[in-house]
């Protein structure tokens, strides 16, 4: 909306919604900042045929407010199979096929279609598990470094900094996952200590306009 008063009202409403959760033991990773509704909203859009455009202002808002939770929103909403993932899937498939060269005693009555379906499901679960570990581990490592910085644990932050930067570099190279690259750009925009000039410069020319916008903003800070 062009009306600034309306935009201000909407932002206040969203921030009130975000704070609706309450911290405590066993809190899911999308709370207490309440991003579960956002995950469901994005998932609903992506499952629509054909999927409509996700509003730019919405994406910018959730990444600006909580980059880590925004990363998890898009990961959980649609864990996609992209080039690197497909390559890993093929490697896993070759390993599984090699392991099945010896004939089984049990399950010999399975049809070829059943065996193929079982193999594909096993591959899918392995790839999904690997992608989940990579994304969640990266967010945890970076988030922990930010926590140390914000709570003035200077020595501990310096120890955590190299690994956090390494995880950001890895996420920045996910060519087919713009939401991961946007996370990197937004983290580097908000936290100068985590900035890597080579990464910022590369993301500033990203094909995704949201990523390049955030990276260019990081360059100016």
ABEGO torsion letter per residue (X at the ends): XABAAAAAAAAAAAAAAAAABBBEBGBBAAOABBAAAAAAAAAAAAABOBBBBBBAAAAAAAAAABAAAAAAAAAAABBBBBAAAAAAAAAAAAAAAAAAABBBABGAABBAAAAAAAAAAAAAAAAAAAAAAAAAAAAAAAAAAAAAAAAGBAAAAAAAAAAAAAAAAAAAABAABAAAAAAAAAAAAABAAABBAAAAAAAAABABAAAAAAAAAAAAX
